[in-house]
Amino acid sequence: MAKVTSDMIIREVLEIDEGTAPIFMKHGMHCLYCPSASGESIKDACAVHGVNPEDLVNDLNQYLESKG
């Protein structure tokens, strides 16, 4: 199973598993399919939205591991 890092592009994570979308939204990332999501890293998006990237990455990886 893939491991998410804060350097990954949001779109990459959604392509691994679209079920990650609600996790992004829970953390305040609602524009998952906007142009920025195709070129912006999780870390950069978190900086813009005032979100802790470690918390988001941990939640994403917990979700992916639970499906493993």
Secondary structure as a PSIPRED ss2 file (coil, helix, strand):
# PSIPRED VFORMAT (PSIPRED V4.0)

   1 M C   1.000  0.000  0.000
   2 A C   1.000  0.000  0.000
   3 K C   1.000  0.000  0.000
   4 V C   1.000  0.000  0.000
   5 T C   1.000  0.000  0.000
   6 S C   1.000  0.000  0.000
   7 D C   1.000  0.000  0.000
   8 M C   1.000  0.000  0.000
   9 I E   0.000  0.000  1.000
  10 I H   0.000  1.000  0.000
  11 R H   0.000  1.000  0.000
  12 E H   0.000  1.000  0.000
  13 V H   0.000  1.000  0.000
  14 L H   0.000  1.000  0.000
  15 E H   0.000  1.000  0.000
  16 I H   0.000  1.000  0.000
  17 D C   1.000  0.000  0.000
  18 E H   0.000  1.000  0.000
  19 G H   0.000  1.000  0.000
  20 T H   0.000  1.000  0.000
  21 A H   0.000  1.000  0.000
  22 P H   0.000  1.000  0.000
  23 I H   0.000  1.000  0.000
  24 F H   0.000  1.000  0.000
  25 M H   0.000  1.000  0.000
  26 K H   0.000  1.000  0.000
  27 H C   1.000  0.000  0.000
  28 G C   1.000  0.000  0.000
  29 M C   1.000  0.000  0.000
  30 H C   1.000  0.000  0.000
  31 C C   1.000  0.000  0.000
  32 L C   1.000  0.000  0.000
  33 Y C   1.000  0.000  0.000
  34 C C   1.000  0.000  0.000
  35 P H   0.000  1.000  0.000
  36 S H   0.000  1.000  0.000
  37 A H   0.000  1.000  0.000
  38 S H   0.000  1.000  0.000
  39 G C   1.000  0.000  0.000
  40 E C   1.000  0.000  0.000
  41 S E   0.000  0.000  1.000
  42 I H   0.000  1.000  0.000
  43 K H   0.000  1.000  0.000
  44 D H   0.000  1.000  0.000
  45 A H   0.000  1.000  0.000
  46 C H   0.000  1.000  0.000
  47 A H   0.000  1.000  0.000
  48 V H   0.000  1.000  0.000
  49 H H   0.000  1.000  0.000
  50 G C   1.000  0.000  0.000
  51 V C   1.000  0.000  0.000
  52 N C   1.000  0.000  0.000
  53 P H   0.000  1.000  0.000
  54 E H   0.000  1.000  0.000
  55 D H   0.000  1.000  0.000
  56 L H   0.000  1.000  0.000
  57 V H   0.000  1.000  0.000
  58 N H   0.000  1.000  0.000
  59 D H   0.000  1.000  0.000
  60 L H   0.000  1.000  0.000
  61 N H   0.000  1.000  0.000
  62 Q H   0.000  1.000  0.000
  63 Y H   0.000  1.000  0.000
  64 L H   0.000  1.000  0.000
  65 E H   0.000  1.000  0.000
  66 S H   0.000  1.000  0.000
  67 K H   0.000  1.000  0.000
  68 G C   1.000  0.000  0.000
